[in-house]
Amino acid sequence: MIKKVTKSHINQAIRYALKMNQIDEMKSSFLSSKRSLVKKDFIDLFSHDKHLILGDYRRFSMCGLIVCYKHPHQDFMDCAGPFYEDMSVGHALIEEVLNLTSFSQNVIFFFDHRHQELIKLIESFGGHLQGDESQLILKRGQEKNISHSENIHAYDRSHQSWLKMTHDHLFPDSYIPMDDVLSMKDSSRQTYLIFDSDQPIGYLILKSYPDFLQRKTIEMIGVIDRYRHKGYGRALLSYAIRECFLDPRVTSIDLIVENVNTHALNLYTNLGFQVLRTNVNMMIAKKR
């Protein structure tokens, strides 16, 4: 029986999600491997009725789970899972998400490329592959070929219009809540700008995790078109790497890159990043 997970069953859902997400082939990049972060995410999802946490229950035991986050300003839902032990459960969970959203959302899945069963399952609903992406990690002490620039500064509101315009141009489908970044309300994200003379030409967004201080994520990096392939991206990345490792608690930095972006992939590996896993990005498109 599929039903929405309630707050009274949140611990059961957390345990199941963590157990299933430890299986390499089932691992979803939309779900943390740390319990405190998963709990925080699940509690946050209860704050809005358009988010979904669905469980499949058999005799009071959970045997399937899917967690969907609704983007606030776009017709997209990011789904962690479905996690299941029987393919029919996975099928039922996806079907329920589509029914509850009345097929009005683009439903996104981001998971390990080895999970061939899930690929076929999503395809059975008309889903299609959007591309392969790799998760890369840089461990403390493995950084190399770091460059230096004096022209990088922390973002302030005087460049709000530029950042919004540039971000919307470079990443129109971004999941990052830019309103909070622009207003500097989101303390978990730090934004840095790189300048040519007094004009900003690129930016980088770095995410921290208050409950997981060992890790930081380079969420976004963008350089405007005419300044690309001139070393500005390397300078931004080098700055971020130095900033991260100035904190002795930080042991690793991670990021995600599309595999077709070979220039960026080569840049990251040249700086010392290593491929941790390859994921597939699939979408079931909305029907109206």
C-alpha positions in Angstrom: 0.0 0.0 0.0 1.4 3.4 -1.0 0.8 6.4 1.1 2.4 9.7 2.1 5.0 9.4 4.8 3.9 11.3 7.9 6.1 12.9 10.5 5.3 10.0 12.9 7.0 7.6 10.4 9.9 9.9 9.5 12.5 7.8 11.3 11.4 4.7 9.5 11.7 6.5 6.2 15.2 7.8 7.1 16.4 4.3 8.0 15.1 2.8 4.8 16.5 5.6 2.6 19.9 5.3 4.2 20.0 1.5 3.9 19.0 1.5 0.3 21.2 4.4 -0.7 24.2 2.5 0.6 23.8 0.0 -2.3 26.0 1.4 -5.0 23.7 0.6 -7.9 20.8 2.3 -6.1 22.6 5.4 -4.9 20.8 8.6 -5.7 22.7 11.9 -6.0 19.7 13.7 -4.6 20.1 12.0 -1.2 22.9 12.5 1.3 24.6 9.5 2.9 24.7 11.3 6.3 21.7 10.7 8.6 21.5 14.2 10.1 21.4 15.7 6.6 18.7 13.3 5.4 16.6 14.0 8.5 16.9 17.8 8.0 15.9 17.4 4.3 12.9 15.2 5.1 11.7 17.6 7.8 12.1 20.5 5.4 10.0 18.7 2.8 7.1 18.5 5.2 6.9 22.3 5.2 5.3 22.4 1.7 2.5 20.2 0.5 3.9 20.1 -3.1 6.9 18.1 -2.0 6.3 14.3 -1.8 7.6 11.5 0.4 5.9 8.3 -0.5 6.3 4.9 1.1 5.1 1.5 0.1 4.0 -0.4 3.2 3.4 -4.1 3.6 2.3 -5.3 7.1 3.6 -2.1 8.6 7.0 -2.6 7.1 8.4 -0.2 4.5 9.4 -1.9 1.3 9.7 1.1 -1.0 10.3 4.8 -0.9 10.5 7.8 -3.2 11.3 11.4 -2.2 10.4 14.3 -4.5 11.4 17.9 -4.2 9.3 20.4 -6.1 11.2 23.4 -7.5 9.6 26.6 -6.2 9.5 28.5 -9.5 9.7 25.8 -12.2 7.7 22.7 -13.3 10.3 20.3 -12.1 10.5 17.6 -9.4 13.8 16.1 -8.3 13.3 12.5 -7.1 15.6 10.5 -4.9 14.7 6.9 -5.6 12.6 5.1 -6.1 14.2 2.7 -3.6 12.8 -0.8 -3.7 13.6 -4.5 -3.4 10.9 -5.5 -5.9 10.6 -3.8 -9.3 6.8 -3.8 -9.1 7.1 -1.5 -6.0 9.4 0.9 -7.9 6.8 0.9 -10.7 4.0 1.6 -8.3 5.9 4.5 -6.6 6.6 6.3 -9.9 3.1 5.8 -11.1 1.8 7.3 -7.9 4.0 10.4 -8.2 2.7 10.9 -11.8 -0.9 10.5 -10.6 -0.5 12.9 -7.7 1.1 15.6 -9.9 -1.4 15.0 -12.7 1.5 14.7 -15.1 2.0 18.5 -14.7 5.7 18.3 -13.6 8.9 17.3 -15.3 10.1 14.5 -13.0 13.9 14.2 -12.7 15.9 11.2 -11.6 19.7 11.3 -11.0 21.3 7.9 -10.0 24.1 5.5 -10.6 24.6 4.5 -14.2 24.8 0.8 -13.2 21.1 0.7 -12.1 20.0 -0.6 -15.5 16.7 -1.9 -14.1 15.7 1.6 -13.0 16.6 3.0 -16.4 14.3 0.5 -18.1 11.6 1.2 -15.5 11.7 5.0 -16.2 11.7 4.4 -19.9 8.5 2.3 -19.5 6.8 5.6 -18.4 8.1 7.4 -21.4 11.2 8.8 -19.6 14.3 9.5 -21.5 18.0 9.9 -20.8 19.2 13.6 -20.6 22.8 12.7 -20.2 25.6 11.2 -18.1 27.2 13.2 -15.4 30.1 12.4 -13.2 30.5 13.3 -9.5 34.1 14.3 -8.8 35.9 14.6 -5.4 39.0 16.4 -4.4 40.6 15.2 -1.1 42.7 17.4 1.1 46.4 17.1 0.0 45.5 16.0 -3.6 45.1 19.5 -5.1 47.6 20.5 -7.7 48.3 23.1 -10.5 46.5 25.8 -8.4 46.7 29.2 -9.9 46.4 32.6 -8.2 44.4 35.7 -8.9 44.0 39.0 -7.1 40.7 39.7 -9.0 38.3 37.5 -7.0 36.1 38.9 -4.3 33.1 37.7 -2.3 29.7 38.7 -3.8 27.9 41.7 -2.4 24.6 43.2 -3.4 26.1 45.9 -5.6 26.5 43.2 -8.2 23.0 41.7 -7.7 21.6 42.7 -11.2 24.7 41.4 -13.0 24.7 38.0 -11.1 20.9 37.5 -11.7 21.2 38.3 -15.4 24.3 36.2 -15.9 23.0 33.2 -14.0 19.7 33.2 -15.8 21.5 33.4 -19.1 24.1 30.6 -18.4 21.8 28.3 -16.3 18.1 29.0 -17.1 17.1 25.6 -15.6 19.2 25.8 -12.4 17.8 24.2 -9.2 19.6 26.7 -7.0 17.2 29.2 -5.2 19.0 32.3 -6.6 16.6 34.7 -4.8 18.2 33.6 -1.5 21.7 33.8 -3.0 21.1 37.3 -4.4 19.7 38.5 -1.1 22.4 36.8 0.9 19.8 35.0 3.0 21.2 31.6 2.4 24.1 31.3 4.8 25.0 27.8 3.5 26.1 29.2 0.1 29.0 31.5 -0.6 29.4 33.3 -3.9 32.6 34.6 -5.4 33.0 36.9 -8.4 36.0 37.2 -10.7 36.7 40.6 -12.4 38.4 41.9 -15.5 39.3 45.5 -14.4 36.2 46.5 -12.5 33.7 44.4 -14.5 32.5 41.0 -13.2 33.0 38.3 -15.8 32.3 35.0 -13.9 31.2 33.6 -10.6 31.3 30.5 -8.4 28.8 29.2 -5.8 30.2 27.1 -2.9 27.9 25.1 -0.7 28.6 24.3 3.0 26.9 21.8 5.2 26.4 22.9 8.8 25.8 19.3 9.9 28.7 17.9 7.9 31.6 20.3 8.2 34.1 17.9 6.5 32.5 18.5 3.1 32.0 21.4 0.7 30.4 21.4 -2.8 31.2 23.6 -5.8 27.6 23.9 -6.9 28.0 26.3 -9.8 30.7 28.0 -11.9 30.1 30.2 -14.8 32.1 32.5 -17.0 30.5 34.8 -19.6 31.1 33.6 -23.2 33.8 35.9 -24.5 36.1 35.2 -21.4 36.0 31.4 -21.6 39.1 29.3 -22.1 41.3 32.1 -20.8 42.1 30.8 -17.3 39.3 32.5 -15.4 37.5 29.3 -14.6 40.7 27.8 -13.2 41.3 30.9 -11.2 37.8 30.7 -9.6 38.3 27.0 -8.8 41.7 27.6 -7.4 40.4 30.3 -5.1 37.5 28.1 -3.9 39.9 25.2 -3.2 42.2 27.4 -1.1 39.2 28.9 0.7 37.8 25.5 1.5 41.0 24.0 2.8 41.8 27.0 5.0 39.2 25.4 7.3 41.1 22.4 8.9 37.8 20.6 9.3 37.2 20.3 5.6 38.6 17.1 4.1 37.0 17.0 0.7 35.3 19.1 -2.1 33.0 17.7 -4.6 31.2 18.8 -7.8 29.2 17.4 -10.7 30.0 17.8 -14.3 28.3 16.6 -17.5 30.5 14.1 -19.3 30.0 15.8 -22.6 31.8 18.9 -21.1 35.2 17.4 -21.7 37.0 20.8 -21.3 35.6 21.2 -17.8 36.2 17.6 -16.9 39.9 17.9 -18.0 40.2 21.1 -16.0 38.9 19.5 -12.8 41.1 16.4 -13.1 44.1 18.7 -13.8 43.4 20.4 -10.5 43.4 17.0 -8.7 39.7 16.0 -8.7 39.0 12.3 -9.2 35.8 10.7 -10.6 33.9 9.2 -7.7 30.9 7.8 -9.7 29.1 8.3 -13.0 25.4 9.0 -12.8 22.6 9.1 -15.4 20.1 12.0 -15.5 16.6 10.9 -16.7 13.4 12.8 -17.0 9.7 11.9 -17.4 8.3 15.0 -19.2 5.1 16.7 -18.2 2.1 16.2 -20.4 0.5 19.6 -20.0 
